[in-house]
Each structure stands twice: as C-alpha cells, then as structure tokens.
C-alpha cells in the first residue's frame, strides 16, 4: 500500500516529534454498498423493438479483470432526445422501499456492476444522434484505486460516415478512436471492453 511521507508536529514539550506515515486514502469499493439498485442494468422497457445489449469486461493495467467495478450508463432515446422522466430508483411513498423502474418509461440511465470475471452488461435503447455527434452512450467508471471516476463514451457501429464526422472521434488516431467504438456481435448485441491503463487503454474524457 502506498504511504505518505512522514511529517513533523509540535510536541507537548515545545519540541518537534515525527508523525509516522499513514496509508493514503483510496476509493472503496465502498460504492458497491449503496449505489447499485435492483434492475439497474435493464434500462430499456420490456419488449421495446429498439432494445440493444451492450456488454464487456473491465481490465486493469496488467490486463486482469476488475471484479468490483461499477459503471453508470446514460444516453438518449432513438430520436436523440434525452429523457426527463423519473423512475430509475423510485421508492414506495408508504414504506420507503425500493420499487425500481416501472417497466414503461425510458429513463436513459442505468448502473451495472462487474461480476467476479469483470463482466458487465446493460440493456438499453439504441441511442439516436444529437447534433453533429455520432450516436453514443455516456459512461462513468468507478473502480478500486480510482480517486476520481472516469468518463468515456460507447459509440455503436453501423454508420461509418457519422463516426468519421463525429467531432471527438475525428480528432483521434485510428487505434485510439477504436477504443470508443463497440464491436457488433449481431442480433442487437455489442461488445465494449474498458481498459483502465496500459496497452489499448480506453480514451477517457475530462470535463471542465
């Protein structure tokens, strides 16, 4: 574990005493206690024709799967409209218990935990384009050792012209751009792996 350098402080007799180093603070995985909610992966209303499944693995810098990461995924509906309805974490006003989604409205938001193999998935609606941007899902990644969560995008393949014209993707080299584009596995299923460090590291975004 990383330790901070030793420091000094004033002793009761007026002199100085050395304070031993203490472990540096790290993140969790405490977020796994309260952030996940029942049905967090199932964003699309049941039976909706535009449902897609996006899944993959989260890997650390050594290529090992991360078994306790948490992903937040959100995106627009197929028309490119950002939802403004409540419902992902509804609670029963009488008991205070968690009700979850109502199965009808599309909130565009979900949370997914990785399993013991580092695998995650979400079922959502195929996002529509917004402005000049090629359709994408926004992702926020929480994982052990991350003092600040990471932001990235999942672009779905299918329209090469839209991907080529996207303001963000067009600024990246081909190998870096590919880390933001999911792989079409057919039947409405897409594979998107997230690499936190090292070779093939996913492009992460910084917002100011």
LINFENJO-V74035 format. One record per residue. N is the residue number from 1. PHI is phi in radians with two decimals (NA if undefined). OMEGA is omega in whole degrees, 0 to 359 (999 if undefined). Layout:
BEGIN
N_PHI_OMEGA + N_PHI_OMEGA
END
This chain:
BEGIN
1_NA_179 + 2_-1.20_178 + 3_-2.10_177 + 4_-1.42_180 + 5_-1.08_176 + 6_-1.14_178 + 7_-2.19_178 + 8_-2.10_176 + 9_-2.53_180 + 10_-1.26_178 + 11_-1.49_180 + 12_-1.00_182 + 13_-1.48_178 + 14_1.67_178 + 15_-1.48_180 + 16_-2.09_176 + 17_-2.22_181 + 18_-1.49_177 + 19_-1.70_181 + 20_-1.12_179 + 21_-1.13_180 + 22_-2.08_179 + 23_-1.06_177 + 24_-1.24_180 + 25_-1.31_177 + 26_-2.44_181 + 27_-1.71_166 + 28_0.82_19 + 29_-1.45_182 + 30_-1.17_181 + 31_-1.10_180 + 32_-1.21_183 + 33_-1.36_188 + 34_-2.15_185 + 35_-1.28_180 + 36_-1.11_175 + 37_-2.44_185 + 38_-1.03_180 + 39_1.34_182 + 40_-1.08_181 + 41_-1.44_186 + 42_-1.72_184 + 43_-1.47_184 + 44_-1.31_174 + 45_-1.06_184 + 46_-1.00_176 + 47_1.43_181 + 48_-1.17_185 + 49_-1.21_182 + 50_-1.72_181 + 51_-1.22_173 + 52_-2.24_175 + 53_-1.97_176 + 54_-2.01_182 + 55_-2.54_178 + 56_3.03_181 + 57_-2.23_172 + 58_-1.86_182 + 59_-2.06_175 + 60_-1.53_184 + 61_-1.15_179 + 62_-1.63_180 + 63_1.45_178 + 64_-1.54_178 + 65_-1.18_179 + 66_-1.74_189 + 67_-1.44_184 + 68_-2.34_174 + 69_-1.45_177 + 70_-2.35_181 + 71_-2.06_168 + 72_-1.83_182 + 73_-2.21_176 + 74_-2.56_182 + 75_-2.98_182 + 76_-1.38_175 + 77_-1.42_183 + 78_-1.05_177 + 79_-1.53_183 + 80_1.52_182 + 81_-1.65_177 + 82_-1.35_181 + 83_-1.12_177 + 84_-2.25_181 + 85_-1.68_174 + 86_-1.46_172 + 87_2.48_184 + 88_-1.07_184 + 89_-2.27_179 + 90_-1.07_177 + 91_-2.19_178 + 92_-1.27_182 + 93_-1.10_181 + 94_-1.43_185 + 95_-1.73_185 + 96_1.41_180 + 97_-1.26_182 + 98_-1.44_179 + 99_-1.71_182 + 100_1.33_182 + 101_-1.22_178 + 102_-1.55_176 + 103_1.40_183 + 104_-2.06_183 + 105_-1.45_178 + 106_-1.75_181 + 107_-1.58_181 + 108_1.36_186 + 109_-2.13_176 + 110_-2.63_175 + 111_-2.24_181 + 112_-2.36_175 + 113_-1.68_171 + 114_-1.39_177 + 115_-1.59_183 + 116_-1.08_179 + 117_-1.68_181 + 118_1.41_184 + 119_-1.61_178 + 120_-2.46_174 + 121_-2.77_169 + 122_-2.40_170 + 123_-1.89_184 + 124_-2.46_177 + 125_-1.62_177 + 126_-1.04_183 + 127_-1.27_175 + 128_-1.59_181 + 129_-1.26_175 + 130_-2.21_181 + 131_1.10_182 + 132_-1.49_184 + 133_-1.37_170 + 134_-1.15_182 + 135_-0.94_179 + 136_-2.70_171 + 137_-1.88_175 + 138_-1.52_183 + 139_-2.33_173 + 140_-2.11_186 + 141_-1.94_171 + 142_-1.94_179 + 143_-2.75_180 + 144_-0.97_178 + 145_1.45_179 + 146_-1.58_177 + 147_-1.30_177 + 148_-2.25_180 + 149_-1.16_186 + 150_-1.94_179 + 151_-2.01_175 + 152_-2.62_180 + 153_-2.31_171 + 154_-2.06_175 + 155_-1.62_177 + 156_-1.60_180 + 157_-1.25_177 + 158_2.40_179 + 159_-2.28_183 + 160_-0.99_181 + 161_-1.13_180 + 162_-1.16_179 + 163_-1.13_181 + 164_-1.16_183 + 165_-1.60_182 + 166_-1.07_184 + 167_-1.02_180 + 168_-1.40_184 + 169_-1.07_183 + 170_-1.20_180 + 171_-1.60_186 + 172_-1.79_171 + 173_-1.14_186 + 174_-0.99_183 + 175_-1.20_178 + 176_-1.32_180 + 177_-1.07_182 + 178_-1.11_180 + 179_-1.28_179 + 180_-1.89_183 + 181_-2.05_180 + 182_-1.24_178 + 183_-1.76_180 + 184_-1.33_178 + 185_-1.74_179 + 186_1.52_177 + 187_1.00_177 + 188_1.26_181 + 189_-2.07_183 + 190_-2.28_180 + 191_-1.84_178 + 192_-2.47_177 + 193_-1.59_179 + 194_-2.04_178 + 195_-1.93_188 + 196_-1.32_181 + 197_-2.68_170 + 198_1.36_183 + 199_-1.08_181 + 200_1.31_180 + 201_-0.91_177 + 202_-1.09_173 + 203_-1.23_177 + 204_-1.95_187 + 205_-1.92_177 + 206_-2.10_181 + 207_-1.89_180 + 208_-2.11_999
END
